[in-house]
Amino acid sequence: MKPVILAFPDMRPLAADLAPLLGAEQLDLAWRHFPDGESLVTLPPDLAGREVIFLATLRDPDRLALPLRFAAETARAFGAQSVGLIAPYLGYMRQDKRFHPGEALSAPLFSAFLGESFDWLATVDPHLHRNPDLSRLFAIPAAHAAAAPVIADWIGKNIPDAVLFGPDSESQQWVAEVARLAQRPYEVLQKIRRGDRAVEVSLPDSDTLRGGTPVILDDIASSGQTMVRTLQHLDALGANAAVCVVIHAVFAGSAYEDILAAGAARIVSTNTITHDSNEISVAPLLADVARKTGRIT
Amino acid sequence: MKPVILAFPDMRPLAADLAPLLGAEQLDLAWRHFPDGESLVTLPPDLAGREVIFLATLRDPDRLALPLRFAAETARAFGAQSVGLIAPYLGYMRQDKRFHPGEALSAPLFSAFLGESFDWLATVDPHLHRNPDLSRLFAIPAAHAAAAPVIADWIGKNIPDAVLFGPDSESQQWVAEVARLAQRPYEVLQKIRRGDRAVEVSLPDSDTLRGGTPVILDDIASSGQTMVRTLQHLDALGANAAVCVVIHAVFAGSAYEDILAAGAARIVSTNTITHDSNEISVAPLLADVARKTGRIT
């Protein structure tokens, strides 16, 4: 029997791309919301003996946690042979230390929660900063695909004179790899964070700006303020309008509009989170890592 | 050392009532929401060796599940001697069977989820229908207080000529007990449910209506449609405007306004869910059951 892929509603387009790559059958998962804040997950009942793969992107993880748990447990109750999770965006990874006394250590707690429900996990570019890799967080097989090759490919085709900028030191790992693959120059700016939304960026002296079209690359745009400040800094230095590329289109609140208003020539993202800005598909990379991690047969 | 009670924000008033009854110290729990759907729970760090009691009412259980889990695990990480949960309203109890094939069995799954996080649980009148008691759902010590005595007391003081009505057979258990304690007559109507919001009520012939002020009593008002129909039926029979009494003020969407618009003379609830209609305190009953169930010393 073929493996089964069951997508939470906003991930159905990606599931349709993944299913043939994984040799899986895409079936429907329903997630119904009640006005009292409860919800009801319904699976196809015929899962006995099958490898079941859930596809859920973990933006809004609080809202998704219990439905995910219920879905995994129900698949097991229906006799699934294995229950895996493809989470193209893995939430909570930024809360990787107690920034103030008493805070919950959300990154390992969330990982443990997922590890109790699923047999394996595959994701794309988790925001690993203090945790060097997923195996430090997960007791189950957990691995990630790097989006750098598909981003470098997109840049090569669409912005051949790109000059890459990383808005802060945390973006270094992504920018350096994309720059290497795209064979384009890059520069990483320094960020000083003051509270949740106030972010200052200091731009080092550089001649790089005059070399082509600026492309600002980051793994996540959440409040969007990091992108906004970087756009403002480049603009103040007389650069051309920059293209903003993000792996994960979190775009909380008015982030997307704020980045456009700050003068972005264009905003481009991968499809790890469904958004109008999606132009780069991670499906082939994600299928590869899921097949290996989940030992999909 | 005194036990510690930590309330989720909307439960702080009830925690202030419970703390002296439990001989507990009320400390602050912070629950901060980020615009990307993540949140951060912060506890007082000095919990080592103490009995920790969380107070969270489980309306909106999807949104609360992960913060509850994180809070419990963090209290353990800080050395709590025990970690209990007072959940004055226990969500998900109505999903106690697969009404259609493939549905998650939410009531036992939610109970299991809570049982993994907490050492014991105390609640008020859970909606137990197909599950006869909490011990069938929970592997941890779990017990409930019945609000009937405080409701009967309130009715005796405020509506001495009350004639009680239960809107459907599921309300029988609550109405019969309140009527017995208040020494007032009661009658239970028959409900035929058609889908989520469409509910029909058939009123049996009765002389009871002419005996006093109608009081419609139910454990939960969620969509409010059951209350609305019952009000309409009583009105069509020429009864006086009825008082609506509910244990749990779930009131999803416009439920509260709909019940008022249907002609309720007054809507009264207990404080298991914080709401403007709260007039009856469950604090003493809840303190008793929590002390016994959690073996609070």
Contacts between the chains, C-beta under 8 A, distances in Angstrom:
chain1	res1	chain2	res2	distance
A	34	B	196	7.8
A	34	B	222	7.9
A	34	B	252	7.3
A	35	B	222	7.3
A	35	B	223	6.6
A	35	B	252	3.4
A	35	B	253	4.7
A	36	B	59	6.3
A	36	B	60	7.5
A	36	B	91	7.5
A	36	B	222	5.0
A	36	B	250	5.0
A	36	B	252	4.4
A	37	B	59	5.9
A	37	B	60	3.2
A	37	B	61	6.2
A	37	B	62	6.0
A	37	B	63	6.1
A	37	B	91	7.4
A	37	B	252	7.9
A	38	B	61	5.9
A	38	B	62	6.8
A	38	B	91	5.8
A	38	B	92	5.8
A	38	B	95	7.2
A	38	B	106	7.2
A	39	B	62	5.7
A	40	B	95	6.5
A	40	B	103	6.2
A	40	B	104	6.6
A	40	B	106	6.6
A	41	B	103	7.6
A	41	B	104	4.6
A	42	B	100	6.8
A	42	B	102	4.6
A	42	B	103	4.9
A	42	B	104	7.1
A	43	B	102	4.9
A	43	B	104	7.5
A	44	B	102	6.0
A	45	B	101	4.8
A	45	B	102	4.5
A	59	B	36	6.2
A	59	B	37	5.9
A	60	B	36	7.4
A	60	B	37	3.2
A	61	B	37	6.2
A	61	B	38	5.9
A	61	B	66	6.7
A	62	B	37	5.9
A	62	B	38	6.8
A	62	B	39	5.7
A	62	B	62	7.5
A	62	B	63	5.6
A	62	B	65	7.6
A	62	B	66	4.9
A	62	B	67	6.8
A	63	B	37	6.1
A	63	B	62	5.6
A	63	B	63	6.2
A	65	B	62	7.6
A	65	B	65	5.4
A	65	B	66	4.3
A	65	B	69	7.9
A	66	B	61	6.7
A	66	B	62	4.9
A	66	B	65	4.3
A	66	B	66	7.7
A	66	B	110	7.3
A	66	B	113	7.0
A	67	B	62	6.8
A	69	B	65	7.9
A	69	B	109	7.0
A	69	B	113	6.1
A	70	B	104	4.1
A	70	B	106	6.2
A	70	B	109	5.1
A	70	B	110	8.0
A	71	B	104	6.9
A	73	B	104	7.3
A	73	B	109	5.4
A	73	B	112	7.8
A	74	B	102	7.8
A	74	B	103	7.9
A	74	B	104	4.4
A	74	B	105	7.3
A	74	B	109	7.6
A	77	B	105	7.4
A	78	B	102	7.9
A	91	B	36	7.5
A	91	B	37	7.4
A	91	B	38	5.8
A	92	B	38	5.8
A	95	B	38	7.2
A	95	B	40	6.5
A	100	B	42	6.8
A	101	B	45	4.8
A	102	B	42	4.6
A	102	B	43	4.9
A	102	B	44	5.9
A	102	B	45	4.5
A	102	B	74	7.8
A	102	B	78	7.9
A	103	B	40	6.2
A	103	B	41	7.6
A	103	B	42	4.9
A	103	B	74	7.9
A	104	B	40	6.6
A	104	B	41	4.6
A	104	B	42	7.2
A	104	B	43	7.5
A	104	B	70	4.1
A	104	B	71	6.8
A	104	B	73	7.3
A	104	B	74	4.4
A	105	B	74	7.3
A	105	B	77	7.4
A	106	B	38	7.2
A	106	B	40	6.6
A	106	B	70	6.2
A	109	B	69	7.0
A	109	B	70	5.1
A	109	B	73	5.5
A	109	B	74	7.6
A	110	B	66	7.3
A	110	B	70	7.9
A	112	B	73	7.8
A	113	B	66	7.0
A	113	B	69	6.1
A	116	B	116	7.6
A	196	B	34	7.8
A	222	B	34	7.9
A	222	B	35	7.3
A	222	B	36	5.0
A	223	B	35	6.6
A	250	B	36	5.0
A	252	B	34	7.3
A	252	B	35	3.4
A	252	B	36	4.4
A	252	B	37	7.9
A	253	B	35	4.7
